[in-house]
Amino acid sequence: MKASDALRLAIPRLDAAGVEGAARDARVLLAHALGVLPERLTLHLPEEMTEVQDQAFEAALAARAARQPVAQITGRRLFWGLSFRVTRDTLDPRPDTEALVAEALAEPFLKLLDLGTGTGCILLSCLMGMPMARGVGVDISEAALAVAGGNASDLGLEGRAKFLRSDWFASVSGAFDLIVSNPPYIAADEMAGLAPEVRDWEPHLALTPGGDGLEAYRVIARGTPARLMPGGRLLVEIGPSQGDAVGALFRAAGLEDIRILPDMDGRDRVVVARKPGGDRCGCA
């Protein structure tokens, strides 16, 4: 079968399975099966597929029809212009999180702590944009830390990024001029309404702390003052309705200059806070 015919048949199959963007996903999966870059797929559509390629595409389509995320099927996700390994042990990096990276890079920093690092996409993207900085990524999942370490090696950052198993701040020492986190923030009663790609395939430990969804922010608020240098910044990703509540937690912890920033769709996405004191340059 020609690749063009395989693609033509795949799109309605994914559409019937309820996959949003069926045509886009079919092209990405076909490129993956053919071993070519998605942007070069058009050049290969007239070609006959080998048996191995046909089997690989069939397996990928079956997985996507079962609502497995594309990044888990291909094993990669593009984030901040960089390619990251993704597995079922990590969250799939999302474009909305790039708002946090952009804000992190708006000021210089030298010592970075990433709480709940997952794939390491936030930590490693920030380090790529700040060549003099070093960072520590912590996660409670050993499997996630293995993925993050692999991503650091892929990007040539293993000398500047360290990964540590820790329940939030429990095993962390020292002080940092920037602390970042995309913690679990989905409330328990919101889990059932998530898309199957998220609810059924991504690690629940990274999605929800249970209850009202704010527990991780309470832990971060309690632990940050002891680990943040004077004048240093704290940046966290939030759900679109959580900005005021998270800002209040940080304010009660003695942090100041609280700001709520939007993502690319204009929804509240990042809360920024600062520890009083220091020279306010991000290099306290």
BAFI-3210 file (N, C-alpha, C; in Angstrom, 3 decimals, decimal comma, padded with zeros to 6 digits):
// residues 284
n [1|2|3|4|5|6|7|8|9|10|11|12|13|14|15|16|17|18|19|20|21|22|23|24|25|26|27|28|29|30|31|32|33|34|35|36|37|38|39|40|41|42|43|44|45|46|47|48|49|50|51|52|53|54|55|56|57|58|59|60|61|62|63|64|65|66|67|68|69|70|71|72|73|74|75|76|77|78|79|80|81|82|83|84|85|86|87|88|89|90|91|92|93|94|95|96|97|98|99|100|101|102|103|104|105|106|107|108|109|110|111|112|113|114|115|116|117|118|119|120|121|122|123|124|125|126|127|128|129|130|131|132|133|134|135|136|137|138|139|140|141|142|143|144|145|146|147|148|149|150|151|152|153|154|155|156|157|158|159|160|161|162|163|164|165|166|167|168|169|170|171|172|173|174|175|176|177|178|179|180|181|182|183|184|185|186|187|188|189|190|191|192|193|194|195|196|197|198|199|200|201|202|203|204|205|206|207|208|209|210|211|212|213|214|215|216|217|218|219|220|221|222|223|224|225|226|227|228|229|230|231|232|233|234|235|236|237|238|239|240|241|242|243|244|245|246|247|248|249|250|251|252|253|254|255|256|257|258|259|260|261|262|263|264|265|266|267|268|269|270|271|272|273|274|275|276|277|278|279|280|281|282|283|284]
n.u [000,837|000,466|001,865|000,251|-002,329|-002,598|-002,628|-004,966|-006,936|-006,559|-007,346|-010,295|-010,672|-009,417|-010,888|-013,420|-012,944|-013,058|-010,951|-009,537|-008,380|-007,730|-006,606|-004,154|-002,877|-002,772|-000,964|001,386|001,808|002,094|004,429|006,158|006,051|007,184|009,670|010,506|010,810|007,997|007,488|008,496|006,923|005,124|006,727|007,156|004,762|003,932|005,252|005,607|004,729|006,728|006,438|007,144|006,904|004,182|003,095|004,042|002,692|000,046|000,031|000,523|-001,753|-003,768|-003,129|-003,516|-006,227|-007,194|-006,907|-004,429|-001,913|-000,289|002,407|003,277|003,154|004,951|007,090|008,289|008,212|007,831|008,943|009,295|010,883|012,576|013,343|011,834|012,031|009,231|007,178|004,823|005,212|005,466|004,183|002,792|004,500|003,127|002,066|001,071|002,617|004,905|004,668|005,506|008,233|009,063|008,666|010,423|012,878|012,948|014,398|017,771|019,283|021,043|020,974|018,770|015,748|013,589|010,522|008,914|009,711|009,252|009,430|011,538|011,329|010,812|012,927|015,206|014,733|014,863|017,546|018,833|018,357|019,761|022,862|024,849|023,736|022,865|020,996|018,567|016,455|013,640|011,737|009,181|008,978|010,891|010,989|010,199|012,346|014,387|013,668|013,910|016,663|017,654|016,754|018,255|020,816|020,471|020,271|022,695|023,089|023,785|025,875|025,113|022,666|021,054|019,445|017,098|015,602|012,853|010,363|008,782|010,278|011,707|014,198|015,908|018,599|020,365|020,149|018,250|018,002|015,887|012,871|010,836|007,751|005,491|003,014|000,853|-002,501|-005,193|-008,464|-010,061|-012,730|-012,768|-011,446|-012,810|-013,887|-011,846|-010,069|-009,791|-007,146|-005,613|-006,735|-006,718|-004,170|-002,008|000,162|-001,570|-000,594|000,853|-001,080|-003,221|-003,625|-005,629|-008,639|-009,202|-007,409|-005,361|-003,369|-000,626|000,326|000,105|002,072|004,316|004,260|004,790|007,375|009,045|010,130|012,420|014,169|014,558|016,509|016,992|015,187|014,834|012,906|009,710|007,956|004,995|002,950|-000,588|-004,066|-006,672|-008,515|-007,347|-005,673|-006,050|-006,365|-003,937|-002,145|-002,848|-002,018|000,764|001,271|000,558|002,637|004,682|005,778|006,142|005,204|003,287|002,119|-000,147|-000,022|-000,940|-001,597|-000,990|-003,553|-004,822|-005,692|-005,480|-002,373|000,192|001,601|003,513|005,911|007,899|010,693|011,141|013,715|017,262|018,866|017,105|017,735|017,621|019,841|020,585]
n.v [-001,193|002,225|005,020|007,281|006,221|004,736|006,798|008,133|006,255|006,091|008,459|008,770|006,588|007,276|009,544|008,429|007,197|009,227|010,989|014,105|016,354|014,436|014,154|015,509|013,981|011,486|011,976|012,548|010,082|008,397|009,417|008,767|005,950|005,565|006,506|009,110|012,713|014,622|016,970|016,341|014,439|014,609|014,305|011,603|010,352|009,250|006,809|003,207|001,334|-000,602|-003,928|-003,909|-001,176|-000,856|-002,490|-001,149|001,284|000,427|-000,540|001,856|003,352|001,797|002,126|004,895|005,082|003,909|005,973|006,601|008,993|010,836|011,524|009,568|007,345|007,868|008,474|010,929|014,496|017,786|020,680|024,007|024,301|022,153|018,642|016,155|013,137|011,061|009,181|006,794|007,299|009,951|013,324|014,568|017,027|020,284|022,923|025,176|025,340|026,541|029,221|029,535|028,942|031,039|033,244|032,580|032,912|035,594|037,039|036,994|034,034|031,814|029,494|026,928|025,356|022,712|021,563|018,497|017,385|015,662|015,002|016,694|018,894|021,634|022,476|021,820|023,279|025,857|025,905|025,638|028,144|029,771|029,917|029,986|028,937|026,449|023,519|021,762|019,039|017,640|014,744|012,485|010,123|007,501|006,448|008,596|010,317|008,935|009,259|012,058|012,341|011,071|012,846|015,102|014,187|013,791|016,418|017,432|018,460|017,216|017,868|020,164|019,779|018,222|015,422|014,349|012,157|013,074|014,012|016,638|019,279|017,670|016,235|018,164|020,440|023,510|026,780|028,649|030,827|030,768|029,072|026,664|025,121|022,720|021,573|018,808|019,697|019,309|019,106|016,566|015,997|016,776|015,011|012,937|014,209|014,715|014,534|011,360|010,792|012,032|011,330|008,482|007,687|009,222|009,735|009,595|010,574|012,776|014,425|015,022|016,088|015,228|016,057|019,553|020,297|022,012|021,280|020,764|023,343|024,425|022,981|023,825|026,565|026,541|025,463|026,992|029,579|028,839|027,851|029,635|032,249|035,602|037,989|036,214|034,251|032,607|030,455|029,044|026,727|026,848|025,817|027,314|028,637|029,033|031,079|033,296|031,967|030,553|032,680|033,922|032,003|032,122|034,746|034,716|033,189|034,948|035,850|038,182|040,684|039,420|037,999|037,165|035,371|035,023|032,235|031,235|031,287|033,162|032,466|032,321|031,147|031,022|031,651|034,087|034,853|036,533|036,443|038,606|041,168|041,135|041,897|042,053|041,176|038,635|037,173|036,777]
n.w [000,000|-000,771|000,972|000,957|000,589|002,936|004,791|004,034|004,715|007,428|008,705|008,907|010,590|013,025|013,566|013,982|016,372|018,118|018,283|018,554|016,065|014,113|011,520|011,720|013,741|012,487|010,424|011,865|013,134|010,949|009,801|011,862|011,745|009,259|009,702|009,209|009,290|010,424|008,946|006,500|005,456|003,263|001,011|000,974|000,642|-001,897|-001,955|-001,771|001,091|003,308|004,699|007,397|008,005|007,545|009,556|011,812|011,579|011,801|014,445|015,797|015,097|016,284|018,973|019,218|018,620|020,877|022,510|023,518|024,169|021,537|021,964|023,747|022,128|020,036|021,589|021,971|022,529|021,396|022,946|023,865|021,657|021,811|021,813|023,735|025,615|026,318|028,491|029,899|032,526|032,964|032,779|029,749|028,141|027,814|025,601|026,997|029,285|028,491|028,977|031,584|031,398|029,731|031,414|033,475|032,201|031,879|033,691|034,934|036,387|038,593|040,153|040,106|041,056|040,407|041,145|041,224|038,676|036,460|033,053|032,989|031,421|031,985|033,690|032,061|029,718|030,750|031,595|029,138|028,113|029,800|030,051|032,074|034,315|036,808|037,745|039,816|039,669|041,150|041,995|043,035|041,781|040,702|038,135|036,525|037,040|035,797|033,127|032,929|033,399|031,125|029,174|029,848|029,169|026,416|025,588|026,184|028,732|031,053|032,724|033,985|035,137|037,797|039,215|041,637|043,941|045,735|048,062|047,376|049,053|050,771|050,586|049,736|049,763|050,502|048,870|046,460|043,615|041,938|041,910|040,472|039,400|038,105|039,480|040,600|040,139|039,701|040,837|042,838|042,120|039,511|037,915|036,551|034,371|032,609|029,467|027,792|026,998|028,919|031,464|031,422|030,695|031,610|034,486|037,506|039,893|039,134|038,238|040,043|043,440|044,905|046,784|046,963|045,034|045,688|047,430|046,836|046,374|048,901|050,261|048,808|049,374|052,131|052,198|050,532|051,547|053,075|051,216|049,198|047,966|049,284|047,461|045,436|043,023|042,770|040,690|039,572|037,815|037,254|037,511|035,504|037,206|039,638|040,438|042,296|044,761|045,018|044,950|047,348|049,213|048,855|049,561|052,256|053,167|053,319|050,987|048,216|045,722|044,072|041,110|038,450|035,540|032,057|029,773|026,323|025,372|026,826|029,350|032,931|034,064|035,246|038,401|039,934|042,382|044,882|047,114|049,823|049,982|049,047|045,830|043,792|041,219|040,441|040,916|043,527]
ca.u [000,000|001,172|001,707|-000,897|-003,550|-002,641|-003,035|-006,374|-007,768|-006,338|-007,989|-011,644|-010,586|-009,150|-012,034|-014,493|-012,565|-013,212|-009,682|-009,520|-007,220|-007,406|-005,719|-002,823|-002,274|-002,485|000,268|002,516|002,025|002,609|005,832|006,876|006,141|008,088|010,998|010,852|010,311|006,633|007,475|008,942|006,051|004,529|007,656|007,175|003,418|003,760|006,045|005,017|005,184|007,205|005,621|007,511|006,295|002,739|002,805|004,299|001,609|-001,152|000,160|000,382|-003,163|-004,546|-002,865|-004,156|-007,668|-007,459|-006,729|-003,099|-001,382|000,681|003,776|003,634|003,314|006,208|008,142|008,909|007,353|008,539|008,590|010,257|011,767|013,468|012,688|011,928|011,478|007,980|006,689|003,623|005,607|005,609|003,203|003,108|004,698|002,084|002,464|000,729|003,688|005,966|004,523|006,333|009,631|009,304|008,798|011,661|014,017|012,836|015,425|018,873|019,355|022,203|020,660|017,364|015,136|012,342|009,791|008,045|010,322|008,694|010,373|012,604|011,210|010,917|014,304|016,173|014,481|015,394|019,005|019,269|018,262|020,584|024,038|025,682|022,965|022,785|019,688|018,215|015,078|013,250|010,469|009,020|008,955|012,193|010,845|010,223|013,702|015,184|013,335|014,507|018,101|017,893|016,563|019,419|021,917|020,164|020,449|024,041|022,997|024,000|026,844|024,511|021,378|021,103|018,099|017,085|014,309|012,462|008,958|008,893|011,544|012,196|015,614|016,588|019,421|020,867|019,210|018,133|017,443|014,658|012,185|009,729|007,021|004,179|002,599|-000,511|-003,438|-006,578|-009,268|-010,515|-014,014|-012,598|-010,713|-013,683|-014,194|-010,672|-009,993|-009,219|-005,692|-005,027|-007,279|-006,438|-002,813|-000,962|000,233|-002,476|000,192|001,301|-002,256|-004,088|-003,265|-006,889|-009,274|-009,506|-006,370|-004,426|-002,450|000,770|000,683|000,289|003,400|005,304|004,256|005,456|008,782|009,831|010,934|013,694|014,999|014,655|017,369|016,342|015,039|014,613|011,554|008,969|007,013|004,257|001,810|-001,857|-005,279|-007,147|-009,344|-006,660|-004,709|-006,252|-006,135|-002,504|-001,519|-003,100|-001,139|002,132|001,308|000,533|003,951|005,641|006,269|005,571|005,173|002,508|001,514|-000,772|000,265|-001,768|-000,976|-001,188|-004,985|-005,334|-006,170|-004,502|-001,577|001,409|001,681|004,889|006,091|009,301|011,052|011,626|015,147|018,113|019,081|016,046|018,240|017,499|021,123|020,881]
ca.v [000,000|003,492|005,778|008,194|005,453|004,420|008,020|008,394|005,323|006,254|009,643|008,483|005,627|008,033|010,425|007,608|006,870|010,430|011,696|015,462|016,553|013,113|014,268|015,883|012,847|010,430|012,350|012,378|008,655|007,817|009,823|007,963|004,583|005,577|006,921|010,397|013,873|014,953|018,029|015,778|013,314|014,773|013,789|010,143|009,807|008,396|005,592|001,983|001,040|-001,957|-004,663|-003,421|000,138|-001,055|-003,018|-000,088|002,256|-000,214|-000,543|003,232|003,728|001,091|002,790|006,220|004,861|003,622|007,294|006,841|010,233|010,698|011,595|008,275|006,388|008,180|008,567|012,258|015,678|019,045|021,686|025,112|024,069|021,048|017,338|015,479|011,806|010,996|007,837|006,785|007,698|011,405|014,140|014,990|018,487|021,009|024,273|026,182|025,417|027,397|030,542|029,523|029,019|032,397|034,141|032,228|033,446|037,051|037,572|036,029|033,213|030,931|028,234|026,656|024,148|022,346|020,639|017,651|017,690|014,865|014,832|017,677|019,866|023,013|022,674|021,760|024,422|027,041|025,846|025,924|029,583|030,487|029,042|029,974|028,411|025,030|023,251|020,500|018,625|016,598|014,066|011,323|008,954|007,106|006,261|009,928|010,840|008,280|009,938|013,394|012,192|010,787|014,088|015,957|013,664|014,065|017,844|017,836|019,258|016,385|018,516|021,303|019,385|017,118|014,943|013,839|011,678|013,838|014,383|018,092|019,805|016,817|015,860|019,287|021,302|024,702|027,840|028,862|032,133|030,528|027,806|026,505|023,864|022,438|020,514|018,308|020,725|019,021|018,688|015,176|015,885|017,141|013,967|012,156|014,993|014,914|013,767|010,028|010,823|012,458|010,546|007,044|007,362|009,962|009,330|010,375|011,242|014,057|015,181|015,482|015,783|014,938|017,193|020,761|020,527|023,054|020,809|020,946|024,751|024,631|022,447|024,715|027,819|026,322|025,122|027,912|030,600|028,319|027,416|030,712|033,348|036,913|038,540|035,141|034,116|031,357|030,410|027,785|026,625|026,674|025,710|028,662|029,266|028,908|032,153|034,060|031,100|030,281|033,940|034,146|031,097|032,635|035,997|034,335|032,620|036,037|036,244|039,447|040,925|038,335|038,280|036,050|035,555|034,181|031,397|031,732|031,431|034,218|031,933|032,366|029,929|031,038|032,586|034,504|035,497|036,833|036,561|039,961|041,377|040,897|043,004|041,974|040,911|037,216|036,526|037,106]
ca.w [000,000|-000,754|002,209|000,799|000,814|004,362|005,489|003,706|005,469|008,864|009,262|009,415|011,701|014,250|013,780|014,545|017,745|018,932|018,392|018,008|015,199|013,573|010,361|012,220|014,447|011,508|009,717|012,787|013,355|009,712|009,707|012,847|011,220|008,111|010,131|008,605|010,016|009,999|007,940|005,223|005,120|001,938|000,005|001,010|000,467|-003,084|-001,877|-001,226|002,444|003,563|005,679|008,725|008,164|007,632|010,887|012,782|011,470|012,348|015,901|016,259|014,950|017,299|020,244|019,225|018,686|022,288|023,106|024,042|023,596|020,453|022,476|024,324|021,029|019,340|022,592|021,977|022,466|021,192|023,953|023,852|020,538|022,123|021,779|025,016|025,772|027,090|028,763|030,750|033,876|033,011|032,073|028,391|028,174|027,106|025,181|028,002|030,276|027,972|029,598|032,791|030,956|029,235|032,565|034,182|031,465|031,799|034,581|035,093|037,594|038,599|040,821|039,810|041,614|039,742|042,009|040,407|037,386|035,360|031,939|033,104|030,329|032,470|034,149|030,972|028,829|031,422|031,558|027,764|027,895|030,780|029,969|033,277|035,437|037,125|038,311|040,451|039,465|042,094|041,740|043,908|040,912|040,162|036,687|035,916|037,143|034,758|031,873|032,978|033,223|029,714|028,419|030,104|028,360|025,013|025,323|026,572|029,952|032,229|033,597|034,693|035,716|038,744|039,531|042,999|044,419|046,917|048,233|047,394|049,568|051,855|050,434|049,089|050,612|049,828|048,514|045,019|043,259|041,186|042,135|039,528|039,557|037,520|040,399|040,380|040,620|039,327|041,986|042,740|041,428|038,107|037,198|035,659|033,189|031,767|028,226|028,028|026,817|030,189|032,589|031,355|030,253|032,306|035,896|038,358|040,913|038,579|037,820|041,127|044,820|045,575|047,446|046,200|044,032|046,125|048,472|046,435|046,556|050,338|050,578|048,195|050,126|053,420|052,054|049,709|052,221|053,564|050,098|048,211|048,368|049,287|046,123|044,482|042,486|042,732|039,572|039,519|036,909|037,962|036,727|035,177|038,245|040,925|040,642|043,533|045,918|045,119|045,329|048,772|049,956|048,782|050,332|053,669|053,491|053,399|049,669|047,769|044,274|043,487|039,812|037,757|034,124|031,183|028,757|024,970|025,132|027,686|030,629|034,008|033,943|036,061|039,520|040,216|043,681|045,170|048,520|050,113|050,182|047,900|044,903|042,791|039,870|040,170|041,178|044,932]
c.u [000,875|000,890|000,505|-002,213|-003,700|-003,107|-004,511|-007,310|-007,676|-007,150|-009,414|-011,642|-010,340|-010,307|-013,179|-014,212|-012,654|-011,954|-009,810|-008,250|-006,766|-006,428|-004,296|-002,144|-001,915|-001,194|001,493|002,839|002,551|004,084|006,691|007,082|007,126|009,521|011,460|010,313|008,913|006,582|007,932|008,034|005,512|005,421|007,604|005,798|003,253|004,440|005,228|005,604|005,695|006,283|005,893|006,866|004,786|002,348|003,008|003,179|000,319|-001,111|-000,036|-001,068|-004,031|-004,365|-003,562|-005,672|-008,105|-007,201|-005,409|-002,540|-000,321|002,109|004,211|003,878|004,647|007,391|008,797|007,837|008,231|008,020|009,690|011,302|012,734|012,678|012,935|011,358|010,230|007,619|005,408|003,942|005,703|004,391|003,721|003,299|003,699|002,549|002,158|001,862|004,839|005,867|005,376|007,807|009,971|009,495|010,069|012,869|013,975|013,839|016,542|018,749|020,560|021,896|019,153|016,934|013,791|011,669|008,795|008,474|009,762|009,721|011,603|012,471|011,345|012,358|015,274|015,975|015,042|016,924|019,547|019,278|019,102|021,895|024,909|024,998|023,130|021,448|019,559|016,744|014,737|011,905|010,396|009,075|010,347|012,123|010,872|011,630|014,618|014,923|014,002|016,014|018,473|017,741|017,735|020,614|021,703|020,492|021,843|024,083|023,285|025,006|026,267|023,186|021,566|019,666|018,126|015,691|013,976|010,967|008,938|010,250|012,275|013,689|016,454|017,386|019,879|019,765|019,327|017,607|016,220|014,135|010,985|009,021|005,761|003,614|001,245|-001,513|-004,901|-007,327|-009,816|-011,795|-013,955|-011,964|-011,583|-013,962|-013,012|-010,769|-009,367|-007,706|-004,981|-005,442|-006,798|-004,979|-001,708|-000,991|-000,632|-001,724|000,659|000,138|-003,020|-003,513|-004,490|-007,499|-009,547|-008,455|-005,284|-003,337|-000,984|001,218|000,866|001,668|004,490|005,397|004,988|006,959|009,647|010,656|012,301|014,653|015,185|015,532|016,569|016,332|014,761|013,151|011,021|007,956|006,328|003,184|000,558|-002,954|-005,882|-007,960|-008,632|-005,767|-004,852|-005,941|-004,654|-001,751|-001,685|-002,217|000,294|002,281|001,344|001,864|005,038|006,259|005,557|005,628|004,428|001,901|000,920|-000,637|-000,582|-000,937|-001,312|-002,661|-005,636|-005,879|-005,076|-003,719|-000,377|001,239|003,154|004,913|007,582|009,510|011,592|013,143|015,934|018,184|018,085|016,540|018,087|018,798|021,555|021,881]
c.v [001,248|004,223|006,714|007,464|005,088|005,622|008,306|007,501|005,553|007,391|009,364|007,478|006,349|008,960|009,662|007,226|008,076|011,240|013,079|015,647|015,252|013,196|014,601|014,684|011,715|010,730|012,149|010,900|007,954|008,174|009,002|006,541|004,496|005,953|008,208|011,523|014,227|016,000|017,539|014,648|013,413|014,194|012,269|009,523|008,953|007,031|004,415|001,712|-000,401|-002,639|-004,181|-002,059|000,032|-001,553|-001,957|000,943|001,685|-000,215|000,858|003,700|003,066|001,741|004,148|006,087|004,503|004,845|007,464|008,103|009,965|010,673|010,290|007,238|006,613|008,252|009,921|013,344|016,903|020,068|022,736|024,915|022,923|019,741|016,596|014,073|011,879|009,531|007,938|007,187|009,204|012,077|014,428|016,509|019,208|022,415|025,347|026,386|026,285|028,821|030,635|029,655|030,432|033,370|033,849|032,884|034,971|037,757|036,544|035,239|032,306|029,561|028,011|025,346|023,932|021,251|019,834|017,719|016,878|014,586|015,720|018,808|021,314|023,314|022,778|022,895|025,698|027,052|026,108|027,421|030,415|029,705|028,981|029,297|026,904|024,771|021,872|020,234|017,505|016,012|012,882|010,027|008,667|006,952|007,599|010,514|010,206|008,921|011,316|013,331|011,889|012,024|015,041|015,500|013,964|015,508|018,343|018,654|018,450|016,986|019,666|020,973|018,159|016,713|014,138|013,356|012,398|014,077|015,894|018,505|018,840|016,509|016,965|020,074|022,505|025,694|028,150|030,265|032,006|029,141|027,759|025,190|023,873|021,277|019,929|019,303|020,454|018,511|017,280|015,056|016,316|016,033|013,232|012,885|015,234|014,096|012,412|009,989|011,183|011,512|009,093|006,702|008,091|009,624|010,219|011,128|012,617|014,953|015,793|015,134|015,326|016,211|018,351|021,100|021,497|022,559|021,008|022,392|025,077|024,144|023,363|026,028|027,670|026,143|026,139|028,919|030,107|027,975|028,493|031,823|034,653|037,525|037,497|034,975|032,689|031,450|029,050|027,858|026,352|026,301|027,095|029,367|029,360|030,082|032,869|033,221|030,832|031,546|034,228|033,247|031,626|033,923|035,695|033,747|033,692|036,447|037,502|039,532|039,811|038,789|037,007|036,306|034,608|033,263|031,961|031,926|032,460|033,738|032,069|031,056|029,880|032,058|032,824|035,171|035,685|036,888|037,962|040,006|041,134|042,088|043,009|041,729|039,451|036,470|036,782|036,115]
c.w [000,000|000,567|002,126|001,041|002,288|005,173|005,264|004,524|006,980|009,459|009,726|010,557|013,022|014,588|014,438|015,993|018,669|019,111|017,765|017,171|014,580|012,405|010,784|012,862|013,478|010,765|010,613|012,979|012,108|009,537|010,669|012,327|010,053|008,490|009,492|009,482|009,514|008,894|006,564|004,743|003,698|000,834|-000,104|000,764|-000,793|-002,976|-001,347|000,160|002,520|004,568|007,096|008,988|008,321|009,014|011,962|012,771|012,056|013,872|016,475|016,182|016,010|018,668|020,314|019,285|020,097|023,156|023,842|023,395|022,534|020,988|023,120|023,229|020,315|020,295|022,692|021,978|022,297|022,204|023,962|022,747|020,729|022,129|023,089|024,935|026,654|027,280|029,591|032,191|034,040|032,391|030,667|028,415|027,276|026,723|026,218|029,004|029,785|028,522|030,852|032,424|030,487|030,384|033,345|033,524|031,331|032,708|034,694|036,390|037,457|039,180|040,758|040,460|040,927|040,569|041,188|038,959|036,216|034,275|032,073|032,112|030,802|032,854|032,981|029,969|029,438|031,379|030,155|027,488|028,829|030,957|031,219|034,456|035,594|037,818|038,923|040,169|040,423|041,691|042,694|043,111|040,360|038,644|035,963|035,946|036,098|033,398|031,829|032,777|031,787|028,857|028,626|029,255|026,885|024,639|025,706|027,847|031,211|033,205|034,403|035,367|036,599|039,086|040,825|043,360|045,719|046,899|048,462|047,965|050,497|051,768|049,805|050,112|049,807|049,514|047,023|044,753|042,355|041,519|041,198|039,793|038,704|038,332|040,003|040,949|040,255|040,552|041,753|041,936|039,963|037,275|036,184|034,358|032,267|030,490|028,510|027,897|028,120|031,307|032,598|031,090|030,994|033,801|036,797|039,447|040,454|038,178|038,986|042,491|045,612|046,151|046,510|045,147|044,466|047,076|048,085|046,638|048,033|050,772|050,027|048,961|051,459|053,254|051,347|050,497|052,692|052,432|049,032|048,761|048,445|047,889|045,068|044,120|042,619|041,597|039,584|038,448|037,731|036,975|036,560|036,257|039,588|041,286|041,965|044,760|046,110|045,516|046,811|049,631|049,979|049,589|051,828|054,114|053,544|052,080|049,195|046,246|043,541|042,161|039,232|036,259|033,276|030,309|027,383|024,608|026,038|029,022|031,685|034,021|034,878|037,186|039,834|041,583|043,920|046,680|048,786|050,296|048,917|046,975|043,758|041,379|039,484|040,404|042,617|045,514]
res [m|k|a|s|d|a|l|r|l|a|i|p|r|l|d|a|a|g|v|e|g|a|a|r|d|a|r|v|l|l|a|h|a|l|g|v|l|p|e|r|l|t|l|h|l|p|e|e|m|t|e|v|q|d|q|a|f|e|a|a|l|a|a|r|a|a|r|q|p|v|a|q|i|t|g|r|r|l|f|w|g|l|s|f|r|v|t|r|d|t|l|d|p|r|p|d|t|e|a|l|v|a|e|a|l|a|e|p|f|l|k|l|l|d|l|g|t|g|t|g|c|i|l|l|s|c|l|m|g|m|p|m|a|r|g|v|g|v|d|i|s|e|a|a|l|a|v|a|g|g|n|a|s|d|l|g|l|e|g|r|a|k|f|l|r|s|d|w|f|a|s|v|s|g|a|f|d|l|i|v|s|n|p|p|y|i|a|a|d|e|m|a|g|l|a|p|e|v|r|d|w|e|p|h|l|a|l|t|p|g|g|d|g|l|e|a|y|r|v|i|a|r|g|t|p|a|r|l|m|p|g|g|r|l|l|v|e|i|g|p|s|q|g|d|a|v|g|a|l|f|r|a|a|g|l|e|d|i|r|i|l|p|d|m|d|g|r|d|r|v|v|v|a|r|k|p|g|g|d|r|c|g|c|a]
***
